[in-house]
Amino acid sequence: MDNLFLGLAALFAVGMMVLMVKYAGFIHKQPKMEAERRENRDKNNQPPNDPS
């Protein structure tokens, strides 16, 4: 019974470490993704050049 709990605790710990690494990668990419989103929004919402 102790080995079962030890195994589950180890599995949980490894799973949490994997999730932390994935979350760290996601947080690291956020500024670049936001800059690209802003750039695309600015590019698509430019007023039309209408020489009168």
Protein Blocks (a to p, Z undefined) as FASTA:
>chain_A
ZZmmmmmmmmmmmmmmmmmmmmmmmmmmmmmmmmmmmmmmmmmmcccdddZZ
